[in-house]
Amino acid sequence: MKIYSPNKDYTGVSASVAFCKGVGETDNPRLIQWFRDHGYTIAEEKWPEAQEGKKTKKPTAGRGE
């Protein structure tokens, strides 16, 4: 499952999970709960900013955009 850091620019290791630009990944249920308890967002949840109504642009494959 993807884990989203509260800091979208964070690159490093937290609770043994490597993050790059605010995104990490683990399938360990204990770690997922730890991140949830510490304010991280889990894959099925949206970025906190998106919940506030900010739009994000989806990449378009094959258009060179």
C-alpha positions in Angstrom: 0.0 0.0 0.0 1.2 3.5 -0.7 1.8 5.8 2.2 1.8 9.5 1.8 3.8 11.7 4.1 2.3 14.9 5.5 5.3 16.6 3.9 4.9 16.0 0.1 8.6 16.8 -0.4 10.0 14.3 2.2 12.6 11.9 0.9 14.1 9.6 3.5 13.3 6.6 5.7 10.6 6.6 8.4 9.7 3.5 10.4 11.8 1.4 8.1 9.9 2.6 5.0 11.7 4.5 2.3 10.0 7.7 1.0 10.6 9.6 -2.2 8.9 12.9 -2.7 6.4 12.1 0.1 5.5 8.6 -1.1 6.4 5.3 0.5 5.1 1.8 0.2 4.5 -1.1 2.6 2.2 -4.1 3.0 2.9 -4.5 6.7 -0.4 -3.9 8.6 1.4 -2.8 11.8 3.4 -0.2 9.9 0.3 1.0 8.0 -1.5 1.5 11.3 1.6 3.3 12.8 1.6 5.7 9.8 -2.1 6.2 10.1 -1.7 7.0 13.8 1.0 9.5 13.0 -0.8 11.6 10.5 0.2 9.9 7.2 -2.3 9.2 4.5 -2.8 5.7 3.2 -3.4 4.7 -0.5 -7.2 4.5 -0.3 -7.3 7.9 1.3 -6.6 11.1 -0.6 -3.9 13.7 0.1 -5.1 16.1 2.7 -4.9 19.0 0.2 -7.1 17.1 -2.2 -9.7 16.8 0.5 -9.7 20.6 0.9 -10.8 21.0 -2.7 -7.4 21.5 -4.4 -7.2 19.9 -7.8 -4.3 17.8 -9.0 -3.4 17.3 -12.6 -3.2 13.7 -13.8 -0.4 12.8 -16.2 -1.4 12.2 -19.7 0.6 9.4 -21.4 1.8 9.8 -24.9 1.1 13.5 -25.4 4.4 14.9 -24.3 2.8 17.0 -21.6 
